Amino acid sequence: MKLTTVQTEVLSNNINLVTELAETLCQESLHEGQGHIPLNKRQDQLERLATSLDDIRGALLAGH
């Protein structure tokens, strides 16, 4: 089965979000030793990343 336009758009949006979150976490990791990143902010970003990855997986599974 082929992905619908909506599924493709959702997948694309989630991939972009995951990319942005991963880049942010990577940059913040570089400053980790300086104590600039509140733990609750990092936890929130990791939870958003996990949710987006779940959404991507769901979109891919729906397309099969």
LOGUSE-485782 format. One record per atom (N, C-alpha, C, O): residue number from 1; residue in three letters; atom name; y, z, x. Coordinates in steps of 0.2 Angstrom, whole numbers, plus 5000, padded with zeros to 4 digits. Layout:
% LOGUSE-485782
[NUM, 'Ala', 'CA', [Y, Z, X]] ...
END
This chain:
% LOGUSE-485782
[1, 'Met', 'N', [4994, 5000, 5004]] [1, 'Met', 'CA', [5000, 5000, 5000]] [1, 'Met', 'C', [5006, 5000, 5004]] [1, 'Met', 'O', [5006, 5003, 5010]] [2, 'Lys', 'N', [5011, 4996, 5002]] [2, 'Lys', 'CA', [5017, 4996, 5006]] [2, 'Lys', 'C', [5022, 5001, 5004]] [2, 'Lys', 'O', [5022, 5003, 4998]] [3, 'Leu', 'N', [5027, 5003, 5008]] [3, 'Leu', 'CA', [5032, 5008, 5007]] [3, 'Leu', 'C', [5037, 5005, 5002]] [3, 'Leu', 'O', [5039, 4999, 5003]] [4, 'Thr', 'N', [5039, 5009, 4997]] [4, 'Thr', 'CA', [5045, 5006, 4993]] [4, 'Thr', 'C', [5051, 5007, 4997]] [4, 'Thr', 'O', [5052, 5010, 5002]] [5, 'Thr', 'N', [5056, 5004, 4994]] [5, 'Thr', 'CA', [5063, 5004, 4997]] [5, 'Thr', 'C', [5066, 5011, 4998]] [5, 'Thr', 'O', [5068, 5013, 5003]] [6, 'Val', 'N', [5064, 5015, 4992]] [6, 'Val', 'CA', [5067, 5022, 4992]] [6, 'Val', 'C', [5063, 5026, 4997]] [6, 'Val', 'O', [5066, 5030, 5001]] [7, 'Gln', 'N', [5056, 5025, 4998]] [7, 'Gln', 'CA', [5052, 5029, 5003]] [7, 'Gln', 'C', [5055, 5027, 5010]] [7, 'Gln', 'O', [5055, 5031, 5014]] [8, 'Thr', 'N', [5056, 5021, 5011]] [8, 'Thr', 'CA', [5058, 5018, 5018]] [8, 'Thr', 'C', [5065, 5022, 5019]] [8, 'Thr', 'O', [5066, 5024, 5025]] [9, 'Glu', 'N', [5069, 5022, 5014]] [9, 'Glu', 'CA', [5076, 5025, 5015]] [9, 'Glu', 'C', [5075, 5033, 5017]] [9, 'Glu', 'O', [5079, 5035, 5021]] [10, 'Val', 'N', [5071, 5036, 5013]] [10, 'Val', 'CA', [5070, 5043, 5014]] [10, 'Val', 'C', [5067, 5044, 5021]] [10, 'Val', 'O', [5069, 5049, 5025]] [11, 'Leu', 'N', [5062, 5040, 5023]] [11, 'Leu', 'CA', [5059, 5041, 5029]] [11, 'Leu', 'C', [5064, 5040, 5035]] [11, 'Leu', 'O', [5065, 5043, 5040]] [12, 'Ser', 'N', [5068, 5035, 5034]] [12, 'Ser', 'CA', [5074, 5033, 5039]] [12, 'Ser', 'C', [5079, 5039, 5040]] [12, 'Ser', 'O', [5080, 5041, 5045]] [13, 'Asn', 'N', [5081, 5042, 5034]] [13, 'Asn', 'CA', [5085, 5047, 5034]] [13, 'Asn', 'C', [5082, 5053, 5037]] [13, 'Asn', 'O', [5086, 5057, 5041]] [14, 'Asn', 'N', [5076, 5055, 5036]] [14, 'Asn', 'CA', [5073, 5060, 5039]] [14, 'Asn', 'C', [5072, 5059, 5047]] [14, 'Asn', 'O', [5072, 5064, 5050]] [15, 'Ile', 'N', [5070, 5053, 5049]] [15, 'Ile', 'CA', [5069, 5052, 5056]] [15, 'Ile', 'C', [5076, 5053, 5059]] [15, 'Ile', 'O', [5076, 5056, 5065]] [16, 'Asn', 'N', [5081, 5051, 5056]] [16, 'Asn', 'CA', [5088, 5052, 5059]] [16, 'Asn', 'C', [5090, 5059, 5060]] [16, 'Asn', 'O', [5092, 5061, 5065]] [17, 'Leu', 'N', [5088, 5063, 5054]] [17, 'Leu', 'CA', [5089, 5070, 5055]] [17, 'Leu', 'C', [5085, 5074, 5060]] [17, 'Leu', 'O', [5088, 5078, 5064]] [18, 'Val', 'N', [5079, 5072, 5060]] [18, 'Val', 'CA', [5075, 5075, 5066]] [18, 'Val', 'C', [5077, 5073, 5073]] [18, 'Val', 'O', [5077, 5078, 5077]] [19, 'Thr', 'N', [5080, 5067, 5074]] [19, 'Thr', 'CA', [5082, 5065, 5080]] [19, 'Thr', 'C', [5089, 5069, 5082]] [19, 'Thr', 'O', [5089, 5072, 5087]] [20, 'Glu', 'N', [5093, 5070, 5077]] [20, 'Glu', 'CA', [5099, 5074, 5078]] [20, 'Glu', 'C', [5098, 5081, 5079]] [20, 'Glu', 'O', [5100, 5084, 5084]] [21, 'Leu', 'N', [5093, 5084, 5075]] [21, 'Leu', 'CA', [5091, 5091, 5077]] [21, 'Leu', 'C', [5088, 5092, 5083]] [21, 'Leu', 'O', [5089, 5097, 5087]] [22, 'Ala', 'N', [5084, 5087, 5085]] [22, 'Ala', 'CA', [5080, 5088, 5092]] [22, 'Ala', 'C', [5085, 5088, 5097]] [22, 'Ala', 'O', [5085, 5091, 5102]] [23, 'Glu', 'N', [5090, 5083, 5097]] [23, 'Glu', 'CA', [5095, 5082, 5102]] [23, 'Glu', 'C', [5099, 5089, 5102]] [23, 'Glu', 'O', [5101, 5091, 5108]] [24, 'Thr', 'N', [5101, 5091, 5097]] [24, 'Thr', 'CA', [5105, 5098, 5096]] [24, 'Thr', 'C', [5101, 5103, 5100]] [24, 'Thr', 'O', [5104, 5107, 5104]] [25, 'Leu', 'N', [5095, 5104, 5098]] [25, 'Leu', 'CA', [5091, 5109, 5101]] [25, 'Leu', 'C', [5090, 5108, 5108]] [25, 'Leu', 'O', [5090, 5113, 5112]] [26, 'Cys', 'N', [5089, 5102, 5110]] [26, 'Cys', 'CA', [5089, 5101, 5118]] [26, 'Cys', 'C', [5095, 5103, 5121]] [26, 'Cys', 'O', [5095, 5106, 5127]] [27, 'Gln', 'N', [5101, 5101, 5119]] [27, 'Gln', 'CA', [5107, 5103, 5122]] [27, 'Gln', 'C', [5108, 5110, 5122]] [27, 'Gln', 'O', [5111, 5113, 5127]] [28, 'Glu', 'N', [5107, 5114, 5116]] [28, 'Glu', 'CA', [5107, 5121, 5116]] [28, 'Glu', 'C', [5103, 5124, 5121]] [28, 'Glu', 'O', [5104, 5130, 5124]] [29, 'Ser', 'N', [5097, 5121, 5122]] [29, 'Ser', 'CA', [5092, 5124, 5127]] [29, 'Ser', 'C', [5095, 5124, 5134]] [29, 'Ser', 'O', [5094, 5129, 5138]] [30, 'Leu', 'N', [5099, 5119, 5135]] [30, 'Leu', 'CA', [5102, 5119, 5142]] [30, 'Leu', 'C', [5107, 5125, 5143]] [30, 'Leu', 'O', [5108, 5127, 5149]] [31, 'His', 'N', [5110, 5128, 5138]] [31, 'His', 'CA', [5115, 5133, 5138]] [31, 'His', 'C', [5112, 5140, 5136]] [31, 'His', 'O', [5115, 5145, 5136]] [32, 'Glu', 'N', [5105, 5140, 5135]] [32, 'Glu', 'CA', [5101, 5146, 5133]] [32, 'Glu', 'C', [5103, 5152, 5137]] [32, 'Glu', 'O', [5104, 5157, 5135]] [33, 'Gly', 'N', [5103, 5151, 5144]] [33, 'Gly', 'CA', [5104, 5156, 5148]] [33, 'Gly', 'C', [5111, 5159, 5148]] [33, 'Gly', 'O', [5112, 5165, 5151]] [34, 'Gln', 'N', [5115, 5156, 5145]] [34, 'Gln', 'CA', [5122, 5158, 5145]] [34, 'Gln', 'C', [5124, 5162, 5138]] [34, 'Gln', 'O', [5129, 5165, 5137]] [35, 'Gly', 'N', [5119, 5163, 5134]] [35, 'Gly', 'CA', [5119, 5167, 5128]] [35, 'Gly', 'C', [5124, 5164, 5123]] [35, 'Gly', 'O', [5127, 5168, 5119]] [36, 'His', 'N', [5125, 5157, 5122]] [36, 'His', 'CA', [5130, 5154, 5118]] [36, 'His', 'C', [5127, 5153, 5111]] [36, 'His', 'O', [5130, 5151, 5106]] [37, 'Ile', 'N', [5120, 5153, 5110]] [37, 'Ile', 'CA', [5117, 5151, 5104]] [37, 'Ile', 'C', [5114, 5157, 5100]] [37, 'Ile', 'O', [5109, 5160, 5103]] [38, 'Pro', 'N', [5117, 5158, 5094]] [38, 'Pro', 'CA', [5114, 5163, 5090]] [38, 'Pro', 'C', [5107, 5162, 5088]] [38, 'Pro', 'O', [5105, 5156, 5086]] [39, 'Leu', 'N', [5103, 5167, 5088]] [39, 'Leu', 'CA', [5096, 5166, 5087]] [39, 'Leu', 'C', [5095, 5163, 5080]] [39, 'Leu', 'O', [5090, 5159, 5078]] [40, 'Asn', 'N', [5099, 5166, 5075]] [40, 'Asn', 'CA', [5098, 5164, 5068]] [40, 'Asn', 'C', [5100, 5156, 5067]] [40, 'Asn', 'O', [5097, 5153, 5063]] [41, 'Lys', 'N', [5104, 5154, 5071]] [41, 'Lys', 'CA', [5106, 5147, 5071]] [41, 'Lys', 'C', [5100, 5142, 5073]] [41, 'Lys', 'O', [5099, 5137, 5070]] [42, 'Arg', 'N', [5097, 5145, 5079]] [42, 'Arg', 'CA', [5092, 5141, 5081]] [42, 'Arg', 'C', [5086, 5141, 5077]] [42, 'Arg', 'O', [5083, 5136, 5076]] [43, 'Gln', 'N', [5085, 5147, 5073]] [43, 'Gln', 'CA', [5079, 5147, 5069]] [43, 'Gln', 'C', [5080, 5143, 5063]] [43, 'Gln', 'O', [5076, 5139, 5060]] [44, 'Asp', 'N', [5086, 5142, 5060]] [44, 'Asp', 'CA', [5088, 5138, 5055]] [44, 'Asp', 'C', [5087, 5131, 5057]] [44, 'Asp', 'O', [5084, 5127, 5053]] [45, 'Gln', 'N', [5089, 5129, 5063]] [45, 'Gln', 'CA', [5088, 5122, 5065]] [45, 'Gln', 'C', [5081, 5120, 5065]] [45, 'Gln', 'O', [5078, 5115, 5064]] [46, 'Leu', 'N', [5077, 5125, 5068]] [46, 'Leu', 'CA', [5069, 5124, 5069]] [46, 'Leu', 'C', [5066, 5123, 5062]] [46, 'Leu', 'O', [5062, 5119, 5061]] [47, 'Glu', 'N', [5068, 5127, 5057]] [47, 'Glu', 'CA', [5066, 5126, 5050]] [47, 'Glu', 'C', [5068, 5120, 5047]] [47, 'Glu', 'O', [5064, 5117, 5044]] [48, 'Arg', 'N', [5074, 5117, 5048]] [48, 'Arg', 'CA', [5076, 5111, 5045]] [48, 'Arg', 'C', [5072, 5105, 5049]] [48, 'Arg', 'O', [5070, 5100, 5045]] [49, 'Leu', 'N', [5071, 5106, 5055]] [49, 'Leu', 'CA', [5067, 5101, 5059]] [49, 'Leu', 'C', [5060, 5101, 5056]] [49, 'Leu', 'O', [5057, 5095, 5055]] [50, 'Ala', 'N', [5057, 5107, 5055]] [50, 'Ala', 'CA', [5050, 5107, 5052]] [50, 'Ala', 'C', [5049, 5104, 5045]] [50, 'Ala', 'O', [5045, 5100, 5043]] [51, 'Thr', 'N', [5054, 5105, 5041]] [51, 'Thr', 'CA', [5055, 5103, 5034]] [51, 'Thr', 'C', [5055, 5095, 5034]] [51, 'Thr', 'O', [5052, 5091, 5031]] [52, 'Ser', 'N', [5060, 5092, 5039]] [52, 'Ser', 'CA', [5061, 5085, 5039]] [52, 'Ser', 'C', [5054, 5082, 5042]] [52, 'Ser', 'O', [5053, 5076, 5039]] [53, 'Leu', 'N', [5051, 5085, 5046]] [53, 'Leu', 'CA', [5045, 5082, 5049]] [53, 'Leu', 'C', [5039, 5082, 5043]] [53, 'Leu', 'O', [5036, 5077, 5042]] [54, 'Asp', 'N', [5039, 5087, 5039]] [54, 'Asp', 'CA', [5035, 5087, 5033]] [54, 'Asp', 'C', [5037, 5081, 5028]] [54, 'Asp', 'O', [5032, 5078, 5025]] [55, 'Asp', 'N', [5043, 5080, 5027]] [55, 'Asp', 'CA', [5045, 5075, 5023]] [55, 'Asp', 'C', [5043, 5068, 5025]] [55, 'Asp', 'O', [5041, 5064, 5022]] [56, 'Ile', 'N', [5044, 5067, 5032]] [56, 'Ile', 'CA', [5042, 5061, 5035]] [56, 'Ile', 'C', [5034, 5060, 5034]] [56, 'Ile', 'O', [5032, 5054, 5032]] [57, 'Arg', 'N', [5031, 5065, 5035]] [57, 'Arg', 'CA', [5023, 5065, 5034]] [57, 'Arg', 'C', [5022, 5063, 5027]] [57, 'Arg', 'O', [5017, 5058, 5026]] [58, 'Gly', 'N', [5025, 5066, 5022]] [58, 'Gly', 'CA', [5024, 5065, 5015]] [58, 'Gly', 'C', [5026, 5057, 5014]] [58, 'Gly', 'O', [5022, 5054, 5010]] [59, 'Ala', 'N', [5031, 5055, 5016]] [59, 'Ala', 'CA', [5033, 5048, 5015]] [59, 'Ala', 'C', [5028, 5043, 5018]] [59, 'Ala', 'O', [5026, 5038, 5014]] [60, 'Leu', 'N', [5025, 5045, 5024]] [60, 'Leu', 'CA', [5020, 5040, 5027]] [60, 'Leu', 'C', [5014, 5040, 5023]] [60, 'Leu', 'O', [5011, 5035, 5022]] [61, 'Leu', 'N', [5012, 5046, 5021]] [61, 'Leu', 'CA', [5006, 5047, 5017]] [61, 'Leu', 'C', [5006, 5044, 5010]] [61, 'Leu', 'O', [5001, 5041, 5008]] [62, 'Ala', 'N', [5012, 5044, 5007]] [62, 'Ala', 'CA', [5013, 5041, 5001]] [62, 'Ala', 'C', [5013, 5033, 5001]] [62, 'Ala', 'O', [5011, 5030, 4996]] [63, 'Gly', 'N', [5014, 5031, 5007]] [63, 'Gly', 'CA', [5014, 5023, 5008]] [63, 'Gly', 'C', [5007, 5021, 5010]] [63, 'Gly', 'O', [5006, 5014, 5010]] [64, 'His', 'N', [5002, 5025, 5010]] [64, 'His', 'CA', [4995, 5022, 5011]] [64, 'His', 'C', [4991, 5022, 5005]] [64, 'His', 'O', [4985, 5020, 5005]] 
END
